[in-house]
């Protein structure tokens, strides 16, 4: 086969994926992931794999393939990534979010960090290894899935439910939102490996009352009852709980930055982390953020029903406490129902796989120190963990100290440094030899 440098190919692979505009707004009206999935399947087939393409609903398409390893008696590793991206409003961006522009040493576009970068790095590494006949240490299952940005119902969840045999033998998995660097100084960077994530509880709140004319006195107004409950919830501060993952992370941060942790004011400690505080701060407590309101159909008609949508996230081990506190805050006049619910995850930051991550990072960056952290959001790891896998966020990127990386996720002007993509290719290639 023609020789191709994977560190250069990764950039073009990521640009191409951005240009498919595989937007998932949760309504099913977009063109979906079909075109991107077929493209990925073609890239894998081109180097000798036999990818399987699955469509759970029209255009909600996923691709799965297995790469044979050197030692097939060992359990397999799953490497998974999603092909969908959230919407973007082009007029708000410096460059067209779906053009895959390169400027200032970065690749700009929706999905550049969430998570087409990891998809491209995985493809570049796998394609190079198959072209050059280099097997990974053990079998690797590749899954490029649909629908993660809307909860994974038509992607990872569907595959786990309907085709669990695809992942036979997989005991560990890696994917997004981990393995990226936090600069301490010129000689030290913490690489955040995700070992935990909060549970996801999207819910609808509903208040009912007496419908009537808008000009009349009405003490049973559904809109009023709902708004009062939503305001209480939006202003409520859930108590701080420091889980084992967050404690381990804060200990590492305290040591690296020379910070003295205040156990009575963990919020102040996290605030000193700068932009990263947005991600880490939300892992200190359960949260419930109102996001949408819906009531009424005419200016002078008091509706008999009003509803709100809330994005709830709970810490591992605190689901029951969170629900009790939630109901106390909302009160008896509001009915709560889940529209999407998924589990919290937490695994130990130890074992051969973690050791391999740390070694491979350090081999490419002598100043690297791998540390565990908890993700405040959720990923497809929730679905794959149901098959008994230990799941990690490990999408290695060495980042410039001044890049607001957490602000890239779902943000305007999402972009990834080209050198970071190349770094990720080198680390992942080593990792497949040592995993």
Secondary structure, 3 states (H helix, E strand, C coil): CCCCCHHHHHHHHHHHHHHCCCECCCCCCCCCCHHHHHHHHHHHHHCCCCCEEEEEECCEEEEEEEECECCCCCCEEEEEEECCECCCCHHHCCCCCCCCCEECCEEECCCCCCCHHHHHHHHHHHHHHHHHCCCECCCEEEEEECCHHHCCCCCHHHHHHHCHHHHCCEEEEEECCCCEEEEEECCEEEEEEEEEECEEEEEEEEEECCCEECCCCCCCCHHHHHHHHHHHHHHCCCCECCCHHHHHHHHHHHHHHCCCCCCCCHHHHHHCCHHHHHHHHCCCECEEEEEEEEECCCCCEECCEEEEEEEEEECCCCHHHHHHHHHHHHCCCCEEEEEEEECCEECCCCCHHHHHHHHHHHHHCCCEEEEEEEECCCCCHHHHHHHCCEEEECCCECCCCCCCCHHHCCCCCCEEEHHHHHHHHHHHHHHHHHC
